């Protein structure tokens, strides 16, 4: 959650991107897997949504487990 918060508060730019560019990279993006352009652009959105969904489902399971005891 902290990583998502940092990413969003930094105008949706990874904090390491400016560092990579400062050290000489033409652009700070590093891609080591092939993904279609639409998927690569939406990785932060997709992963953040998956994280949030996982947290909600875990909280629901914990609350449901406490209620059955």
N, CA, C, O and CB atoms as a CASP TS submission, in Angstrom:
PFRMAT TS
TARGET T0000
AUTHOR 0000-0000-0000
METHOD Language model
MODEL 1
PARENT N/A
ATOM      1  N   UNK     1       0.823  -1.183   0.000  1.00  0.00           N
ATOM      2  CA  UNK     1       0.000   0.000   0.000  1.00  0.00           C
ATOM      3  C   UNK     1       0.874   1.256   0.000  1.00  0.00           C
ATOM      4  O   UNK     1       0.545   2.250  -0.648  1.00  0.00           O
ATOM      5  CB  UNK     1      -0.940  -0.007   1.205  1.00  0.00           C
ATOM      6  N   UNK     2       1.982   1.202   0.727  1.00  0.00           N
ATOM      7  CA  UNK     2       2.876   2.362   0.777  1.00  0.00           C
ATOM      8  C   UNK     2       3.448   2.655  -0.606  1.00  0.00           C
ATOM      9  O   UNK     2       3.550   3.812  -1.016  1.00  0.00           O
ATOM     10  CB  UNK     2       4.018   2.125   1.788  1.00  0.00           C
ATOM     11  N   UNK     3       3.818   1.600  -1.314  1.00  0.00           N
ATOM     12  CA  UNK     3       4.376   1.789  -2.660  1.00  0.00           C
ATOM     13  C   UNK     3       3.355   2.436  -3.591  1.00  0.00           C
ATOM     14  O   UNK     3       3.700   3.315  -4.381  1.00  0.00           O
ATOM     15  CB  UNK     3       4.840   0.444  -3.243  1.00  0.00           C
ATOM     16  N   UNK     4       2.112   2.005  -3.500  1.00  0.00           N
ATOM     17  CA  UNK     4       1.063   2.593  -4.320  1.00  0.00           C
ATOM     18  C   UNK     4       0.864   4.062  -3.969  1.00  0.00           C
ATOM     19  O   UNK     4       0.703   4.907  -4.850  1.00  0.00           O
ATOM     20  CB  UNK     4      -0.247   1.823  -4.143  1.00  0.00           C
ATOM     21  N   UNK     5       0.879   4.355  -2.664  1.00  0.00           N
ATOM     22  CA  UNK     5       0.733   5.740  -2.222  1.00  0.00           C
ATOM     23  C   UNK     5       1.855   6.629  -2.714  1.00  0.00           C
ATOM     24  O   UNK     5       1.615   7.754  -3.152  1.00  0.00           O
ATOM     25  CB  UNK     5       0.669   5.799  -0.725  1.00  0.00           C
ATOM     26  N   UNK     6       3.080   6.130  -2.644  1.00  0.00           N
ATOM     27  CA  UNK     6       4.232   6.900  -3.128  1.00  0.00           C
ATOM     28  C   UNK     6       4.127   7.132  -4.628  1.00  0.00           C
ATOM     29  O   UNK     6       4.375   8.238  -5.110  1.00  0.00           O
ATOM     30  CB  UNK     6       5.550   6.176  -2.794  1.00  0.00           C
ATOM     31  N   UNK     7       3.762   6.098  -5.359  1.00  0.00           N
ATOM     32  CA  UNK     7       3.629   6.205  -6.816  1.00  0.00           C
ATOM     33  C   UNK     7       2.574   7.243  -7.188  1.00  0.00           C
ATOM     34  O   UNK     7       2.805   8.085  -8.056  1.00  0.00           O
ATOM     35  CB  UNK     7       3.267   4.838  -7.427  1.00  0.00           C
ATOM     36  N   UNK     8       1.420   7.181  -6.532  1.00  0.00           N
ATOM     37  CA  UNK     8       0.345   8.115  -6.854  1.00  0.00           C
ATOM     38  C   UNK     8       0.696   9.538  -6.444  1.00  0.00           C
ATOM     39  O   UNK     8       0.340  10.486  -7.145  1.00  0.00           O
ATOM     40  CB  UNK     8      -0.947   7.684  -6.175  1.00  0.00           C
ATOM     41  N   UNK     9       1.387   9.704  -5.319  1.00  0.00           N
ATOM     42  CA  UNK     9       1.735  11.050  -4.868  1.00  0.00           C
ATOM     43  C   UNK     9       2.865  11.668  -5.693  1.00  0.00           C
ATOM     44  O   UNK     9       3.111  12.871  -5.606  1.00  0.00           O
ATOM     45  CB  UNK     9       2.132  11.015  -3.406  1.00  0.00           C
ATOM     46  N   UNK    10       3.542  10.859  -6.481  1.00  0.00           N
ATOM     47  CA  UNK    10       4.634  11.333  -7.321  1.00  0.00           C
ATOM     48  C   UNK    10       4.178  11.498  -8.771  1.00  0.00           C
ATOM     49  O   UNK    10       4.968  11.310  -9.697  1.00  0.00           O
ATOM     50  CB  UNK    10       5.822  10.367  -7.245  1.00  0.00           C
ATOM     51  N   UNK    11       2.907  11.848  -8.968  1.00  0.00           N
ATOM     52  CA  UNK    11       2.316  12.047 -10.302  1.00  0.00           C
ATOM     53  C   UNK    11       2.438  10.814 -11.191  1.00  0.00           C
ATOM     54  O   UNK    11       2.679  10.930 -12.393  1.00  0.00           O
ATOM     55  CB  UNK    11       2.974  13.228 -10.990  1.00  0.00           C
ATOM     56  N   UNK    12       2.276   9.654 -10.607  1.00  0.00           N
ATOM     57  CA  UNK    12       2.329   8.368 -11.299  1.00  0.00           C
ATOM     58  C   UNK    12       3.645   8.170 -12.047  1.00  0.00           C
ATOM     59  O   UNK    12       3.669   7.687 -13.179  1.00  0.00           O
ATOM     60  CB  UNK    12       1.167   8.251 -12.268  1.00  0.00           C
ATOM     61  N   UNK    13       4.731   8.552 -11.391  1.00  0.00           N
ATOM     62  CA  UNK    13       6.077   8.325 -11.911  1.00  0.00           C
ATOM     63  C   UNK    13       6.855   7.606 -10.825  1.00  0.00           C
ATOM     64  O   UNK    13       6.872   8.044  -9.675  1.00  0.00           O
ATOM     65  CB  UNK    13       6.782   9.673 -12.333  1.00  0.00           C
ATOM     66  N   UNK    14       7.495   6.513 -11.183  1.00  0.00           N
ATOM     67  CA  UNK    14       8.316   5.793 -10.223  1.00  0.00           C
ATOM     68  C   UNK    14       9.404   6.723  -9.706  1.00  0.00           C
ATOM     69  O   UNK    14      10.029   7.424 -10.502  1.00  0.00           O
ATOM     70  CB  UNK    14       8.931   4.518 -10.858  1.00  0.00           C
ATOM     71  N   UNK    15       9.651   6.753  -8.402  1.00  0.00           N
ATOM     72  CA  UNK    15      10.695   7.624  -7.854  1.00  0.00           C
ATOM     73  C   UNK    15      12.093   7.316  -8.400  1.00  0.00           C
ATOM     74  O   UNK    15      12.978   8.169  -8.332  1.00  0.00           O
ATOM     75  CB  UNK    15      10.712   7.507  -6.352  1.00  0.00           C
ATOM     76  N   UNK    16      12.301   6.130  -8.930  1.00  0.00           N
ATOM     77  CA  UNK    16      13.618   5.774  -9.471  1.00  0.00           C
ATOM     78  C   UNK    16      13.823   6.270 -10.899  1.00  0.00           C
ATOM     79  O   UNK    16      14.955   6.293 -11.381  1.00  0.00           O
ATOM     80  CB  UNK    16      13.803   4.272  -9.429  1.00  0.00           C
ATOM     81  N   UNK    17      12.755   6.667 -11.582  1.00  0.00           N
ATOM     82  CA  UNK    17      12.868   7.148 -12.956  1.00  0.00           C
ATOM     83  C   UNK    17      13.768   8.377 -13.062  1.00  0.00           C
ATOM     84  O   UNK    17      14.673   8.380 -13.896  1.00  0.00           O
ATOM     85  CB  UNK    17      11.491   7.471 -13.507  1.00  0.00           C
ATOM     86  N   UNK    18      13.561   9.425 -12.252  1.00  0.00           N
ATOM     87  CA  UNK    18      14.459  10.590 -12.344  1.00  0.00           C
ATOM     88  C   UNK    18      15.913  10.236 -12.013  1.00  0.00           C
ATOM     89  O   UNK    18      16.841  10.803 -12.590  1.00  0.00           O
ATOM     90  CB  UNK    18      13.978  11.696 -11.403  1.00  0.00           C
ATOM     91  N   UNK    19      16.102   9.304 -11.088  1.00  0.00           N
ATOM     92  CA  UNK    19      17.462   8.881 -10.743  1.00  0.00           C
ATOM     93  C   UNK    19      18.142   8.207 -11.933  1.00  0.00           C
ATOM     94  O   UNK    19      19.305   8.485 -12.227  1.00  0.00           O
ATOM     95  CB  UNK    19      17.439   7.927  -9.536  1.00  0.00           C
ATOM     96  N   UNK    20      17.417   7.322 -12.616  1.00  0.00           N
ATOM     97  CA  UNK    20      17.973   6.644 -13.787  1.00  0.00           C
ATOM     98  C   UNK    20      18.325   7.650 -14.881  1.00  0.00           C
ATOM     99  O   UNK    20      19.359   7.528 -15.538  1.00  0.00           O
ATOM    100  CB  UNK    20      16.979   5.602 -14.325  1.00  0.00           C
ATOM    101  N   UNK    21      17.452   8.647 -15.070  1.00  0.00           N
ATOM    102  CA  UNK    21      17.730   9.662 -16.090  1.00  0.00           C
ATOM    103  C   UNK    21      18.905  10.542 -15.693  1.00  0.00           C
ATOM    104  O   UNK    21      19.690  10.957 -16.546  1.00  0.00           O
ATOM    105  CB  UNK    21      16.494  10.526 -16.332  1.00  0.00           C
ATOM    106  N   UNK    22      19.027  10.825 -14.411  1.00  0.00           N
ATOM    107  CA  UNK    22      20.153  11.622 -13.920  1.00  0.00           C
ATOM    108  C   UNK    22      21.481  10.898 -14.116  1.00  0.00           C
ATOM    109  O   UNK    22      22.520  11.523 -14.329  1.00  0.00           O
ATOM    110  CB  UNK    22      19.958  11.959 -12.442  1.00  0.00           C
ATOM    111  N   UNK    23      21.429   9.564 -14.040  1.00  0.00           N
ATOM    112  CA  UNK    23      22.639   8.769 -14.202  1.00  0.00           C
ATOM    113  C   UNK    23      22.952   8.467 -15.665  1.00  0.00           C
ATOM    114  O   UNK    23      23.907   7.745 -15.952  1.00  0.00           O
ATOM    115  CB  UNK    23      22.507   7.479 -13.436  1.00  0.00           C
ATOM    116  N   UNK    24      22.162   9.010 -16.595  1.00  0.00           N
ATOM    117  CA  UNK    24      22.508   8.910 -17.998  1.00  0.00           C
ATOM    118  C   UNK    24      21.552   8.149 -18.892  1.00  0.00           C
ATOM    119  O   UNK    24      21.775   8.087 -20.101  1.00  0.00           O
ATOM    120  CB  UNK    24      23.791   8.302 -18.102  1.00  0.00           C
ATOM    121  N   UNK    25      20.501   7.570 -18.349  1.00  0.00           N
ATOM    122  CA  UNK    25      19.557   6.850 -19.198  1.00  0.00           C
ATOM    123  C   UNK    25      18.781   7.848 -20.065  1.00  0.00           C
ATOM    124  O   UNK    25      18.436   8.936 -19.605  1.00  0.00           O
ATOM    125  CB  UNK    25      18.582   5.995 -18.336  1.00  0.00           C
ATOM    126  N   UNK    26      18.513   7.477 -21.307  1.00  0.00           N
ATOM    127  CA  UNK    26      17.731   8.348 -22.186  1.00  0.00           C
ATOM    128  C   UNK    26      16.327   8.533 -21.636  1.00  0.00           C
ATOM    129  O   UNK    26      15.779   9.635 -21.652  1.00  0.00           O
ATOM    130  CB  UNK    26      17.672   7.773 -23.610  1.00  0.00           C
ATOM    131  N   UNK    27      15.760   7.451 -21.155  1.00  0.00           N
ATOM    132  CA  UNK    27      14.482   7.513 -20.443  1.00  0.00           C
ATOM    133  C   UNK    27      14.554   6.477 -19.332  1.00  0.00           C
ATOM    134  O   UNK    27      15.181   5.429 -19.490  1.00  0.00           O
ATOM    135  CB  UNK    27      13.248   7.251 -21.407  1.00  0.00           C
ATOM    136  N   UNK    28      13.922   6.767 -18.229  1.00  0.00           N
ATOM    137  CA  UNK    28      14.067   5.944 -17.040  1.00  0.00           C
ATOM    138  C   UNK    28      13.275   4.658 -17.035  1.00  0.00           C
ATOM    139  O   UNK    28      13.368   3.889 -16.079  1.00  0.00           O
ATOM    140  CB  UNK    28      13.689   6.720 -15.880  1.00  0.00           C
ATOM    141  N   UNK    29      12.500   4.401 -18.068  1.00  0.00           N
ATOM    142  CA  UNK    29      11.697   3.184 -18.092  1.00  0.00           C
ATOM    143  C   UNK    29      12.565   1.971 -18.397  1.00  0.00           C
ATOM    144  O   UNK    29      13.396   1.992 -19.305  1.00  0.00           O
ATOM    145  CB  UNK    29      10.571   3.304 -19.125  1.00  0.00           C
ATOM    146  N   UNK    30      12.357   0.928 -17.630  1.00  0.00           N
ATOM    147  CA  UNK    30      13.069  -0.323 -17.849  1.00  0.00           C
ATOM    148  C   UNK    30      12.018  -1.413 -17.998  1.00  0.00           C
ATOM    149  O   UNK    30      11.218  -1.643 -17.091  1.00  0.00           O
ATOM    150  CB  UNK    30      14.071  -0.641 -16.676  1.00  0.00           C
ATOM    151  N   UNK    31      12.026  -2.072 -19.129  1.00  0.00           N
ATOM    152  CA  UNK    31      11.070  -3.139 -19.373  1.00  0.00           C
ATOM    153  C   UNK    31      11.854  -4.400 -19.674  1.00  0.00           C
ATOM    154  O   UNK    31      12.634  -4.448 -20.626  1.00  0.00           O
ATOM    155  CB  UNK    31      10.096  -2.785 -20.538  1.00  0.00           C
ATOM    156  N   UNK    32      11.639  -5.436 -18.845  1.00  0.00           N
ATOM    157  CA  UNK    32      12.380  -6.666 -19.060  1.00  0.00           C
ATOM    158  C   UNK    32      11.488  -7.815 -19.508  1.00  0.00           C
ATOM    159  O   UNK    32      11.949  -8.951 -19.620  1.00  0.00           O
ATOM    160  CB  UNK    32      13.106  -7.049 -17.804  1.00  0.00           C
ATOM    161  N   UNK    33      10.214  -7.530 -19.766  1.00  0.00           N
ATOM    162  CA  UNK    33       9.307  -8.533 -20.292  1.00  0.00           C
ATOM    163  C   UNK    33       8.517  -7.907 -21.433  1.00  0.00           C
ATOM    164  O   UNK    33       8.330  -6.692 -21.481  1.00  0.00           O
ATOM    165  CB  UNK    33       8.360  -9.080 -19.182  1.00  0.00           C
ATOM    166  N   UNK    34       8.060  -8.750 -22.344  1.00  0.00           N
ATOM    167  CA  UNK    34       7.253  -8.232 -23.443  1.00  0.00           C
ATOM    168  C   UNK    34       5.796  -8.223 -23.036  1.00  0.00           C
ATOM    169  O   UNK    34       5.247  -9.252 -22.643  1.00  0.00           O
ATOM    170  CB  UNK    34       7.455  -9.067 -24.724  1.00  0.00           C
ATOM    171  N   UNK    35       5.188  -7.096 -23.128  1.00  0.00           N
ATOM    172  CA  UNK    35       3.749  -6.961 -22.909  1.00  0.00           C
ATOM    173  C   UNK    35       3.210  -6.069 -24.010  1.00  0.00           C
ATOM    174  O   UNK    35       3.929  -5.208 -24.518  1.00  0.00           O
ATOM    175  CB  UNK    35       3.423  -6.374 -21.484  1.00  0.00           C
ATOM    176  N   UNK    36       1.953  -6.263 -24.388  1.00  0.00           N
ATOM    177  CA  UNK    36       1.346  -5.315 -25.326  1.00  0.00           C
ATOM    178  C   UNK    36       1.386  -3.914 -24.711  1.00  0.00           C
ATOM    179  O   UNK    36       1.362  -3.764 -23.489  1.00  0.00           O
ATOM    180  CB  UNK    36      -0.127  -5.730 -25.673  1.00  0.00           C
ATOM    181  N   UNK    37       1.448  -2.907 -25.553  1.00  0.00           N
ATOM    182  CA  UNK    37       1.576  -1.522 -25.083  1.00  0.00           C
ATOM    183  C   UNK    37       0.500  -1.154 -24.065  1.00  0.00           C
ATOM    184  O   UNK    37       0.799  -0.506 -23.062  1.00  0.00           O
ATOM    185  CB  UNK    37       1.511  -0.563 -26.262  1.00  0.00           C
ATOM    186  N   UNK    38      -0.758  -1.563 -24.311  1.00  0.00           N
ATOM    187  CA  UNK    38      -1.837  -1.206 -23.385  1.00  0.00           C
ATOM    188  C   UNK    38      -1.617  -1.835 -22.015  1.00  0.00           C
ATOM    189  O   UNK    38      -1.921  -1.220 -20.992  1.00  0.00           O
ATOM    190  CB  UNK    38      -3.192  -1.644 -23.949  1.00  0.00           C
ATOM    191  N   UNK    39      -1.092  -3.051 -21.990  1.00  0.00           N
ATOM    192  CA  UNK    39      -0.864  -3.726 -20.703  1.00  0.00           C
ATOM    193  C   UNK    39       0.304  -3.080 -19.959  1.00  0.00           C
ATOM    194  O   UNK    39       0.230  -2.870 -18.748  1.00  0.00           O
ATOM    195  CB  UNK    39      -0.590  -5.236 -20.919  1.00  0.00           C
ATOM    196  N   UNK    40       1.374  -2.768 -20.676  1.00  0.00           N
ATOM    197  CA  UNK    40       2.534  -2.136 -20.039  1.00  0.00           C
ATOM    198  C   UNK    40       2.171  -0.777 -19.459  1.00  0.00           C
ATOM    199  O   UNK    40       2.647  -0.420 -18.381  1.00  0.00           O
ATOM    200  CB  UNK    40       3.680  -1.984 -21.043  1.00  0.00           C
ATOM    201  N   UNK    41       1.342  -0.018 -20.152  1.00  0.00           N
ATOM    202  CA  UNK    41       0.919   1.298 -19.661  1.00  0.00           C
ATOM    203  C   UNK    41       0.071   1.191 -18.406  1.00  0.00           C
ATOM    204  O   UNK    41       0.086   2.091 -17.567  1.00  0.00           O
ATOM    205  CB  UNK    41       0.146   2.037 -20.736  1.00  0.00           C
ATOM    206  N   UNK    42      -0.668   0.099 -18.272  1.00  0.00           N
ATOM    207  CA  UNK    42      -1.623  -0.032 -17.176  1.00  0.00           C
ATOM    208  C   UNK    42      -1.159  -0.931 -16.035  1.00  0.00           C
ATOM    209  O   UNK    42      -1.965  -1.289 -15.177  1.00  0.00           O
ATOM    210  CB  UNK    42      -2.904  -0.551 -17.705  1.00  0.00           C
ATOM    211  N   UNK    43       0.110  -1.303 -16.005  1.00  0.00           N
ATOM    212  CA  UNK    43       0.607  -2.164 -14.929  1.00  0.00           C
ATOM    213  C   UNK    43       0.316  -1.567 -13.550  1.00  0.00           C
ATOM    214  O   UNK    43      -0.187  -2.288 -12.689  1.00  0.00           O
ATOM    215  CB  UNK    43       2.112  -2.395 -15.090  1.00  0.00           C
ATOM    216  N   UNK    44       0.609  -0.280 -13.297  1.00  0.00           N
ATOM    217  CA  UNK    44       0.328   0.252 -11.955  1.00  0.00           C
ATOM    218  C   UNK    44      -1.156   0.186 -11.585  1.00  0.00           C
ATOM    219  O   UNK    44      -1.499  -0.133 -10.447  1.00  0.00           O
ATOM    220  CB  UNK    44       0.805   1.691 -11.864  1.00  0.00           C
ATOM    221  N   UNK    45      -2.020   0.484 -12.530  1.00  0.00           N
ATOM    222  CA  UNK    45      -3.456   0.444 -12.258  1.00  0.00           C
ATOM    223  C   UNK    45      -3.916  -0.982 -11.975  1.00  0.00           C
ATOM    224  O   UNK    45      -4.663  -1.218 -11.026  1.00  0.00           O
ATOM    225  CB  UNK    45      -4.242   1.028 -13.437  1.00  0.00           C
ATOM    226  N   UNK    46      -3.477  -1.922 -12.788  1.00  0.00           N
ATOM    227  CA  UNK    46      -3.885  -3.317 -12.628  1.00  0.00           C
ATOM    228  C   UNK    46      -3.351  -3.893 -11.327  1.00  0.00           C
ATOM    229  O   UNK    46      -4.089  -4.549 -10.592  1.00  0.00           O
ATOM    230  CB  UNK    46      -3.401  -4.157 -13.813  1.00  0.00           C
ATOM    231  N   UNK    47      -2.079  -3.656 -11.032  1.00  0.00           N
ATOM    232  CA  UNK    47      -1.498  -4.218  -9.809  1.00  0.00           C
ATOM    233  C   UNK    47      -2.073  -3.567  -8.561  1.00  0.00           C
ATOM    234  O   UNK    47      -2.259  -4.244  -7.549  1.00  0.00           O
ATOM    235  CB  UNK    47       0.014  -4.056  -9.822  1.00  0.00           C
ATOM    236  N   UNK    48      -2.358  -2.276  -8.607  1.00  0.00           N
ATOM    237  CA  UNK    48      -2.969  -1.611  -7.461  1.00  0.00           C
ATOM    238  C   UNK    48      -4.372  -2.139  -7.206  1.00  0.00           C
ATOM    239  O   UNK    48      -4.767  -2.348  -6.059  1.00  0.00           O
ATOM    240  CB  UNK    48      -3.008  -0.102  -7.679  1.00  0.00           C
ATOM    241  N   UNK    49      -5.125  -2.353  -8.285  1.00  0.00           N
ATOM    242  CA  UNK    49      -6.474  -2.908  -8.139  1.00  0.00           C
ATOM    243  C   UNK    49      -6.412  -4.328  -7.583  1.00  0.00           C
ATOM    244  O   UNK    49      -7.236  -4.693  -6.745  1.00  0.00           O
ATOM    245  CB  UNK    49      -7.214  -2.899  -9.493  1.00  0.00           C
ATOM    246  N   UNK    50      -5.458  -5.129  -8.030  1.00  0.00           N
ATOM    247  CA  UNK    50      -5.308  -6.496  -7.523  1.00  0.00           C
ATOM    248  C   UNK    50      -4.928  -6.480  -6.042  1.00  0.00           C
ATOM    249  O   UNK    50      -5.430  -7.294  -5.266  1.00  0.00           O
ATOM    250  CB  UNK    50      -4.244  -7.264  -8.339  1.00  0.00           C
ATOM    251  N   UNK    51      -4.052  -5.566  -5.648  1.00  0.00           N
ATOM    252  CA  UNK    51      -3.666  -5.441  -4.248  1.00  0.00           C
ATOM    253  C   UNK    51      -4.865  -5.053  -3.387  1.00  0.00           C
ATOM    254  O   UNK    51      -5.094  -5.647  -2.334  1.00  0.00           O
ATOM    255  CB  UNK    51      -2.545  -4.409  -4.092  1.00  0.00           C
ATOM    256  N   UNK    52      -5.617  -4.074  -3.828  1.00  0.00           N
ATOM    257  CA  UNK    52      -6.793  -3.631  -3.081  1.00  0.00           C
ATOM    258  C   UNK    52      -7.823  -4.755  -2.970  1.00  0.00           C
ATOM    259  O   UNK    52      -8.379  -4.976  -1.894  1.00  0.00           O
ATOM    260  CB  UNK    52      -7.423  -2.400  -3.753  1.00  0.00           C
ATOM    261  N   UNK    53      -8.079  -5.457  -4.051  1.00  0.00           N
ATOM    262  CA  UNK    53      -9.012  -6.574  -4.032  1.00  0.00           C
ATOM    263  C   UNK    53      -8.544  -7.653  -3.055  1.00  0.00           C
ATOM    264  O   UNK    53      -9.348  -8.197  -2.298  1.00  0.00           O
ATOM    265  CB  UNK    53      -9.169  -7.162  -5.441  1.00  0.00           C
ATOM    266  N   UNK    54      -7.254  -7.962  -3.070  1.00  0.00           N
ATOM    267  CA  UNK    54      -6.713  -8.956  -2.146  1.00  0.00           C
ATOM    268  C   UNK    54      -6.882  -8.544  -0.696  1.00  0.00           C
ATOM    269  O   UNK    54      -7.235  -9.369   0.147  1.00  0.00           O
ATOM    270  CB  UNK    54      -5.252  -9.196  -2.436  1.00  0.00           C
ATOM    271  N   UNK    55      -6.634  -7.274  -0.395  1.00  0.00           N
ATOM    272  CA  UNK    55      -6.804  -6.786   0.972  1.00  0.00           C
ATOM    273  C   UNK    55      -8.265  -6.862   1.410  1.00  0.00           C
ATOM    274  O   UNK    55      -8.559  -7.268   2.535  1.00  0.00           O
ATOM    275  CB  UNK    55      -6.296  -5.348   1.089  1.00  0.00           C
ATOM    276  N   UNK    56      -9.173  -6.474   0.525  1.00  0.00           N
ATOM    277  CA  UNK    56     -10.599  -6.521   0.854  1.00  0.00           C
ATOM    278  C   UNK    56     -11.043  -7.965   1.086  1.00  0.00           C
ATOM    279  O   UNK    56     -11.759  -8.239   2.049  1.00  0.00           O
ATOM    280  CB  UNK    56     -11.440  -5.875  -0.273  1.00  0.00           C
ATOM    281  N   UNK    57     -10.635  -8.877   0.231  1.00  0.00           N
ATOM    282  CA  UNK    57     -11.037 -10.275   0.386  1.00  0.00           C
ATOM    283  C   UNK    57     -10.439 -10.889   1.651  1.00  0.00           C
ATOM    284  O   UNK    57     -11.101 -11.675   2.328  1.00  0.00           O
ATOM    285  CB  UNK    57     -10.613 -11.088  -0.842  1.00  0.00           C
ATOM    286  N   UNK    58      -9.199 -10.539   1.975  1.00  0.00           N
ATOM    287  CA  UNK    58      -8.591 -11.038   3.212  1.00  0.00           C
ATOM    288  C   UNK    58      -9.311 -10.485   4.436  1.00  0.00           C
ATOM    289  O   UNK    58      -9.572 -11.221   5.388  1.00  0.00           O
ATOM    290  CB  UNK    58      -7.101 -10.667   3.265  1.00  0.00           C
ATOM    291  N   UNK    59      -9.630  -9.209   4.417  1.00  0.00           N
ATOM    292  CA  UNK    59     -10.358  -8.610   5.537  1.00  0.00           C
ATOM    293  C   UNK    59     -11.725  -9.278   5.688  1.00  0.00           C
ATOM    294  O   UNK    59     -12.163  -9.554   6.805  1.00  0.00           O
ATOM    295  CB  UNK    59     -10.521  -7.082   5.331  1.00  0.00           C
ATOM    296  N   UNK    60     -12.386  -9.531   4.582  1.00  0.00           N
ATOM    297  CA  UNK    60     -13.702 -10.192   4.614  1.00  0.00           C
ATOM    298  C   UNK    60     -13.592 -11.600   5.198  1.00  0.00           C
ATOM    299  O   UNK    60     -14.446 -12.019   5.979  1.00  0.00           O
ATOM    300  CB  UNK    60     -14.311 -10.256   3.195  1.00  0.00           C
ATOM    301  N   UNK    61     -12.548 -12.324   4.821  1.00  0.00           N
ATOM    302  CA  UNK    61     -12.344 -13.682   5.342  1.00  0.00           C
ATOM    303  C   UNK    61     -12.053 -13.654   6.847  1.00  0.00           C
ATOM    304  O   UNK    61     -12.552 -14.490   7.599  1.00  0.00           O
ATOM    305  CB  UNK    61     -11.187 -14.379   4.591  1.00  0.00           C
ATOM    306  N   UNK    62     -11.249 -12.693   7.269  1.00  0.00           N
ATOM    307  CA  UNK    62     -10.912 -12.592   8.698  1.00  0.00           C
ATOM    308  C   UNK    62     -12.156 -12.233   9.498  1.00  0.00           C
ATOM    309  O   UNK    62     -12.412 -12.827  10.546  1.00  0.00           O
ATOM    310  CB  UNK    62      -9.796 -11.536   8.934  1.00  0.00           C
ATOM    311  N   UNK    63     -12.921 -11.280   9.022  1.00  0.00           N
ATOM    312  CA  UNK    63     -14.147 -10.885   9.731  1.00  0.00           C
ATOM    313  C   UNK    63     -15.147 -12.045   9.750  1.00  0.00           C
ATOM    314  O   UNK    63     -15.799 -12.280  10.767  1.00  0.00           O
ATOM    315  CB  UNK    63     -14.785  -9.635   9.064  1.00  0.00           C
ATOM    316  N   UNK    64     -15.269 -12.758   8.654  1.00  0.00           N
ATOM    317  CA  UNK    64     -16.175 -13.898   8.599  1.00  0.00           C
ATOM    318  C   UNK    64     -15.731 -15.020   9.515  1.00  0.00           C
ATOM    319  O   UNK    64     -16.572 -15.695  10.109  1.00  0.00           O
ATOM    320  CB  UNK    64     -16.284 -14.408   7.186  1.00  0.00           C
ATOM    321  N   UNK    65     -14.439 -15.236   9.645  1.00  0.00           N
ATOM    322  CA  UNK    65     -13.905 -16.283  10.516  1.00  0.00           C
ATOM    323  C   UNK    65     -14.145 -15.938  11.982  1.00  0.00           C
ATOM    324  O   UNK    65     -14.449 -16.829  12.775  1.00  0.00           O
ATOM    325  CB  UNK    65     -12.402 -16.487  10.256  1.00  0.00           C
ATOM    326  N   UNK    66     -14.019 -14.696  12.352  1.00  0.00           N
ATOM    327  CA  UNK    66     -14.261 -14.274  13.740  1.00  0.00           C
ATOM    328  C   UNK    66     -15.721 -14.424  14.111  1.00  0.00           C
ATOM    329  O   UNK    66     -16.046 -14.768  15.248  1.00  0.00           O
ATOM    330  CB  UNK    66     -13.823 -12.824  13.946  1.00  0.00           C
ATOM    331  N   UNK    67     -16.597 -14.168  13.159  1.00  0.00           N
ATOM    332  CA  UNK    67     -18.032 -14.265  13.429  1.00  0.00           C
ATOM    333  C   UNK    67     -18.514 -15.703  13.591  1.00  0.00           C
ATOM    334  O   UNK    67     -19.553 -15.931  14.211  1.00  0.00           O
ATOM    335  CB  UNK    67     -18.803 -13.603  12.320  1.00  0.00           C
ATOM    336  N   UNK    68     -17.787 -16.675  13.050  1.00  0.00           N
ATOM    337  CA  UNK    68     -18.237 -18.071  13.121  1.00  0.00           C
ATOM    338  C   UNK    68     -17.748 -18.782  14.372  1.00  0.00           C
ATOM    339  O   UNK    68     -18.177 -19.905  14.637  1.00  0.00           O
ATOM    340  CB  UNK    68     -17.769 -18.827  11.900  1.00  0.00           C
ATOM    341  N   UNK    69     -16.885 -18.180  15.132  1.00  0.00           N
ATOM    342  CA  UNK    69     -16.340 -18.844  16.337  1.00  0.00           C
ATOM    343  C   UNK    69     -17.290 -18.801  17.492  1.00  0.00           C
ATOM    344  O   UNK    69     -16.978 -19.314  18.567  1.00  0.00           O
ATOM    345  CB  UNK    69     -15.039 -18.211  16.750  1.00  0.00           C
TER
END
